[in-house]
Amino acid sequence: MARKIVITSGKGGVGKTTICARLGMKLASLGFRVAILDMDIGLNNLDVVMGLEQKVEFDILDVILGNCRLKQALVQDVKYPSLYILTSSHIEEDAYITKEQIQGVVEKLSETFDYILFDCPAGVDEGFKRAVAIANEAIVVVTPHISSVRDADKVLSILSGYNLLGKYIIINRVRGDFEATMETLSVEEIVRFLKTKLIGVIPEDDCITKGDTSS
């Protein structure tokens, strides 16, 4: 049975999608079979981040509507053969896709994959609830800025109402010079404030900022 992990955040722009993609790549490099689902209906860009947009023919709505088989909609990564993505629909109205329909797709994926990662939309609206409801673990991505930390605290509080096996945080875009001048919070301050297990600290990377995720 696959581990189902939602990668979420309190606000947009914290690097959630990039972290989701890189986590999938790392797991695949270790020999695990990994599927990443883009849950950001209408604003999906996971395929672009991973450089696979030209290979996409079908999305999750096509699977749900029976326009294709699940296998046809899965896009295999070029570098990591055991990594696949399932893109979300480009429709602006996400009411067409229900939690139960996605759950059915995920149950099929669980039969062949070791990990299923959900790239969750930012915020705490219906898209967030739909993604979290079908996961059994959650990673909250936060940056060292007070607004991001406060939003992450709100998300973690909401996650407490779900039956999750584990909740974790990743602190992204850490800059030692900003921390030294107290322009941003320190890693220790963030962990103390959020009271959640820290599983990763990622320094600011100019290559990522410029859009280069290949390295």
N, C-alpha and C positions, 0 to 999 in steps of 0.2 A: 504494500500500500504506500502510495506516494506521500511525502511530506508536502503539505500545502501551506505556503508562506505568502502572506500579503506584505508588500512593501509600500508603506504609506507615509504621509506627512501632514502636518497641520496646514501648510501653505505650499503654493507652487514655487518653483525656482530654486529648490534646495538640492537638486541633483538626483531625485528619486529614480527617474527612468534610467539614467546612466548607471546608477548603482545596481539597479535590478538587472540590467543587461550584463554588467561586469560580474555580478554574482553568478549569473547563469553560465557565463563563460568559464569562470573558475571551477564551478562544480562539474561542468562538462569535461574540462581538462583533467579532472581527477577520475574520469571514467564513468560518471553518473549520467543517466538519461534525464534530460531536463527539458521541460516545456515552460515557456513564458507566455502568459496571457495578458494582452493589453486591455485593461478594463476601463480605459478612459474613452468612453463612447463619444464620437464626434470630434474629439480633440486628440486622437491617437497619433503618436509619433514614435513608438517603439521600433517599428520597422525602419524608420529613417535613422534613428540613433544607431541601429545595428547594421546599417548599410544594406538592408534587404528589401527596400521598397520596390525594386524592379522585379522581384520574384513573387510578389503577392498577387494572387489571382482571386482568392476567396477569403472571406472573413468569417467571424463567429456567427454573424447573422445568417450567412449562407448555409452554415452547418445546421443551425436551428430550424431554418425554413425548408431544409431538405434539398437545397440547390446543389449540394456537393456532399461527399463523404468527409468525415473528420480528417482522414489521412490526406485528402486533397488540399485542405485548408492549412495544414501545418507546413510552415516554411523552414527548411533545414538551413542552419548556419553554414557559411562557406568554410570557415576555419575549424569549427568544432562539429563534427558529424553527429554527435549525440545531443546536440542542442537544437531545439525547434521553437518557433514562435507562432502564436495564433493571434492575428490582428483583430482589433475591434472594428465595429462598423463605422463607416464614415457618415452615417445619418446623424443629424443634429438632435433628433428626438430619441432619447434612450428608453422611452416607455415600451418600445417594441420588444425589448429584451428583459426577461424576468430572472429573478434569482434562481427559480426552479429550473429554467431552461439552461442556464449556465451550469448549474449543479449537475445536470444530466451529462453535459459535455465533459465536465471535470471528472465525473465518475468513470467515464470511458478512458480518459487520459491516465487515470490512476492505475489502470490495469497494465500499462506498459512503461510508465515513467517513474523515476525515483523521486524527483522533485518537480513540483508545479509552483511556479512563482507568479504572483498576480501584481502587475504594475497598476497600482490603485490611483484613481484620480485624486488630486489634492482636495482638501476640505472635508466636510463631514455630511455631505448631502446624500441622496439616494445611491449615487454611484459608489460612494464609500461604503455604505451599509451593505450593498449587494456584494461587493468584493470581500469584505470582512466576514460576512455570514457564511461563506463557503471555504474559508481558510481555517487552519487549526493552529497557526502561529502567525505572529505579526512583528515586523521590523519597522520602527518609526525613524525616518531620516530627519535630522535636525541640523541646523547650522549654528554657529556660536553667537548669533544675534538674539537679543532679548525677545524680539517679536516672534522669531521662529521657535524659541524655547517655550514661550507661553502657549503658542498654538500647539506645539507637541504635547505639552502638559494636558491640554484640553482633549486631544486625540487619545492619549493614554487613559484618561479618565473614562472616555466613552468605550474604549476597548475593554475596560474592566467589566462591562456589562455583557460581554460575549464569552462563550465557553472556549477560550483559547488555552492551548497547552503551554504557551510561552509568549512573552512580550520582551522585545529587545530594542535598543537604540543604536544607531550609527550616527556619529557626529561627522559631518562633511564640511569641506572647505575651511579647514582650520589653518590659521596663519599665526605663527609664533610671534611675529613683530606686532600684530594687532593685539594679541593676548598680553604681550609685555607692556604695551602702552595702555592697557585696559580699555581698548576700543571695542573689544568683544569679550564675552565670557570665557573663562578657562574651561578645559575639559572637566576638571574636578568640580567646578561650580555647577556645570550642567548636569553631571551625574548626581550630584547631591540634591539638586532641585527636582529632577525628574524621578529619582528613586527607582530607576529601572536598569536592568543589566546592560552594560555597555559591551558590544561585540566588535566594534570597529571605530577607528579614528582615521579620517582621510584628509591629508593636507591639501591646501589649495594647489591646483595644477593648471598652469597657464595653457597647456595643450588642450585640456578639457574645455577651458573657457573659450578657446578659439574654435572648438568643435571637433577636435581630433580625438576620437575614442579608440583608435586602432592600436595604440601602444599599451 
